[in-house]
Amino acid sequence: RLGEGSGAALAIGVLQGAVACHSGMATFAEAGVAAGA
């Protein structure tokens, strides 16, 4: 059966992916988005 241990192991991968996505995301200024667009 799947329990807390297997859920935690899967959650680590999801969290690492979320942190990598957040860290690599550009700001509006870096992306060249114009004000009021």
N, CA, C and O of each residue as an XYZ file, in Angstrom:
148
protein
N       0.827     -1.195      0.000
C       0.000      0.000      0.000
C       0.866      1.251      0.000
O       1.982      1.269      0.520
N       0.318      2.281     -0.595
C       1.012      3.564     -0.581
C       0.664      4.307      0.707
O      -0.489      4.355      1.135
N       1.692      4.877      1.302
C       1.480      5.595      2.554
C       2.170      6.936      2.547
O       2.471      7.500      1.494
N       2.411      7.433      3.735
C       3.021      8.751      3.873
C       4.428      8.792      3.297
O       4.841      9.808      2.739
N       5.158      7.706      3.428
C       6.535      7.678      2.928
C       6.611      7.822      1.422
O       7.448      8.566      0.911
N       5.747      7.121      0.707
C       5.767      7.228     -0.757
C       5.224      8.580     -1.204
O       5.673      9.117     -2.217
N       4.286      9.129     -0.481
C       3.763     10.453     -0.806
C       4.818     11.531     -0.623
O       4.913     12.461     -1.424
N       5.612     11.403      0.437
C       6.681     12.372      0.686
C       7.750     12.276     -0.391
O       8.291     13.295     -0.821
N       8.058     11.070     -0.826
C       9.071     10.892     -1.868
C       8.616     11.535     -3.178
O       9.428     12.132     -3.885
N       7.345     11.423     -3.504
C       6.821     12.062     -4.711
C       6.743     13.578     -4.548
O       6.972     14.317     -5.506
N       6.425     14.039     -3.354
C       6.295     15.477     -3.113
C       7.631     16.188     -3.272
O       7.668     17.337     -3.712
N       8.724     15.526     -2.923
C      10.048     16.145     -3.054
C      10.317     16.497     -4.511
O      10.800     17.592     -4.797
N      10.019     15.606     -5.420
C      10.218     15.872     -6.842
C       9.356     17.013     -7.339
O       9.811     17.843     -8.126
N       8.116     17.059     -6.886
C       7.209     18.136     -7.286
C       7.714     19.472     -6.757
O       7.694     20.471     -7.477
N       8.165     19.499     -5.509
C       8.678     20.740     -4.925
C       9.944     21.205     -5.624
O      10.117     22.402     -5.855
N      10.826     20.283     -5.962
C      12.049     20.657     -6.673
C      11.715     21.257     -8.034
O      12.343     22.230     -8.451
N      10.748     20.696     -8.721
C      10.325     21.239    -10.004
C       9.719     22.623     -9.861
O       9.970     23.500    -10.688
N       8.923     22.827     -8.821
C       8.309     24.135     -8.590
C       9.355     25.194     -8.282
O       9.263     26.321     -8.768
N      10.355     24.835     -7.474
C      11.420     25.785     -7.137
C      12.241     26.118     -8.374
O      12.607     27.277     -8.573
N      12.536     25.132     -9.207
C      13.302     25.380    -10.428
C      12.526     26.291    -11.372
O      13.106     27.180    -11.994
N      11.236     26.077    -11.480
C      10.393     26.915    -12.340
C      10.342     28.345    -11.810
O      10.464     29.300    -12.578
N      10.167     28.488    -10.524
C      10.074     29.814     -9.916
C      11.399     30.558    -10.010
O      11.413     31.760    -10.277
N      12.493     29.873     -9.800
C      13.818     30.505     -9.839
C      14.189     30.951    -11.249
O      14.880     31.956    -11.417
N      13.742     30.220    -12.255
C      14.106     30.535    -13.624
C      13.160     31.497    -14.316
O      13.377     31.856    -15.474
N      12.107     31.921    -13.617
C      11.111     32.789    -14.240
C      11.621     34.226    -14.307
O      12.188     34.741    -13.344
N      11.414     34.859    -15.443
C      11.867     36.238    -15.642
C      10.871     37.212    -15.022
O       9.682     36.919    -14.899
N      11.383     38.374    -14.637
C      10.500     39.440    -14.177
C       9.901     40.129    -15.401
O      10.317     39.863    -16.529
N       8.938     41.000    -15.185
C       8.345     41.737    -16.300
C       9.401     42.576    -17.006
O       9.412     42.659    -18.234
N      10.291     43.201    -16.233
C      11.334     44.039    -16.829
C      12.298     43.198    -17.664
O      12.678     43.596    -18.765
N      12.691     42.040    -17.142
C      13.612     41.167    -17.874
C      12.979     40.633    -19.153
O      13.667     40.431    -20.154
N      11.664     40.403    -19.119
C      10.971     39.873    -20.286
C      10.622     40.964    -21.295
O      10.199     40.664    -22.411
N      10.796     42.221    -20.909
C      10.507     43.327    -21.815
C       9.035     43.632    -21.959
O       8.596     44.096    -23.012
N       8.260     43.376    -20.908
C       6.829     43.662    -20.951
C       6.625     45.156    -20.714
O       7.138     45.713    -19.743
N       5.878     45.797    -21.598
C       5.628     47.235    -21.477
C       4.611     47.506    -20.378
O       3.722     46.691    -20.134
N       4.739     48.637    -19.724
C       3.803     49.024    -18.671
C       2.419     49.242    -19.269
O       2.277     49.875    -20.316
N       1.405     48.715    -18.598
C       0.034     48.877    -19.049
C      -0.361     47.962    -20.187
O      -1.414     48.148    -20.795
N       0.469     46.974    -20.483
C       0.161     46.064    -21.594
C      -0.742     44.949    -21.134
O      -1.110     44.084    -21.930
